[in-house]
Amino acid sequence: MLGRLMPESASLQAVLTDRIFLGLTIASALILGLVVTLLLVFSIRYRRGSTADRHPLPEIVSREFEIGWTAATIFLFVFVFWWAASAEIGAYSVPPNAIEIHVVAKQWMWKTQASNGAREINELHVPVNAPVKLIMTSQDVIHSFFVPAFRLKRDVLPDQQTEAWFQATKTGTFHLLCTEYCGTDHARMLGRVIVMEPEAYARWLSAQPEGDDLAHQGARLFSERGCAGCHAPSSRVHAPSLAGIWDRPVPLDGGRFATADAAYIRDSILQPGRDVVAGYAPVMPSYAGLLDDGEIQALTAYIRALGSEPGVVREPGTPEVRSNVPGGVRARSPAMVPGAPVRDEPAPAGPGRP
């Protein structure tokens, strides 16, 4: 009976979410039942004209009852808070071996790209029983990435990166929706997540035409956009080296420190005067409006591929690309259906529009 009332559950997070929902529902029903029962009993027992004893309780009994009721309420609140908070914190703790997928939302479509270059529009292929990390941003307005069967919902914001992760536990095709009103064709911003067995997923990857992976796209942009002219070791411009900085503390002016993660890289590209590295002049121009979100993701992947340990620093220009995406083919090309081309444009709004 309960399975008919609840939507399909197909991820680890869905199991935890359903348990919390069921627990809160049962607790709420018990409290409601207790309140209604007491209300009915007291209404009948102490109705007008009844001979029930209405003398006040002894002070010691009244005090202990009030303290016990208050303590039970506090205990229940703390338990529910701990239970829900632990599940929510786990939703942000990405396993280190997670498959990395970059997601770009735009009116009215979802664009996804794996770190090895596999790209899709309005579809996302993933293997079952493998953690998948989503790095998401929007090219225009606020969207919201929602997969009901995974109990996964995360806002996708312009000029920012948000992250989420899931681990599918069932194979099949599951709905992907946008749950933040984003314009005229918001209801048509639909997609699907296709969960496959690992062997089938590897075959699907190998069926995709070859193309550049995300880090190598970033390497080309690094040169084409002039980044290498300042950040390369041989540059005459006094700019910080980007080799080996990923996920490490960066000293800033004023004695502050920042971690060189995706958010820091993005801010440094779009707002270079915000967090200036200590010992360097604020001479870098802003690339706001010059780079789209996909290009920023590619540059971020490239800097990440340069490494994070000083002992294994790789100079900009020849990154050792590390991919968490299974499969033997290094690079893929866009495809909604294996081997089929995909246009980088949303579907028409309706029959009346071209």
HELIX and SHEET records of a PDB file:
HELIX    1   1 LEU A    2  LEU A    5  1                                   4    
HELIX    2   2 LEU A   12  ARG A   45  1                                  34    
HELIX    3   3 GLU A   59  ALA A   91  1                                  33    
HELIX    4   4 PRO A  148  PHE A  150  5                                   3    
HELIX    5   5 HIS A  186  ARG A  188  5                                   3    
HELIX    6   6 PRO A  198  SER A  206  1                                   9    
HELIX    7   7 LEU A  214  GLU A  224  1                                  11    
HELIX    8   8 ALA A  228  HIS A  231  1                                   4    
HELIX    9   9 ASP A  253  GLY A  255  5                                   3    
HELIX   10  10 ALA A  262  LEU A  270  1                                   9    
HELIX   11  11 ASP A  293  ALA A  305  1                                  13    
HELIX   12  12 PRO A  310  VAL A  312  5                                   3    
SHEET    1   A 5 ARG A 119  ILE A 121  0                                        
SHEET    2   A 5 MET A 109  ALA A 114 -1                                        
SHEET    3   A 5 ILE A  99  LYS A 106 -1                                        
SHEET    4   A 5 PRO A 131  SER A 138  1                                        
SHEET    5   A 5 THR A 162  GLN A 167 -1                                        
SHEET    1   B 5 GLU A 123  PRO A 127  0                                        
SHEET    2   B 5 LEU A 190  MET A 196  1                                        
SHEET    3   B 5 GLY A 172  CYS A 178 -1                                        
SHEET    4   B 5 HIS A 143  VAL A 147 -1                                        
SHEET    5   B 5 LEU A 152  VAL A 156 -1                                        
SHEET    1   C 2 PRO A 249  PRO A 251  0                                        
SHEET    2   C 2 PHE A 257  THR A 259 -1                                        
END                                                                             
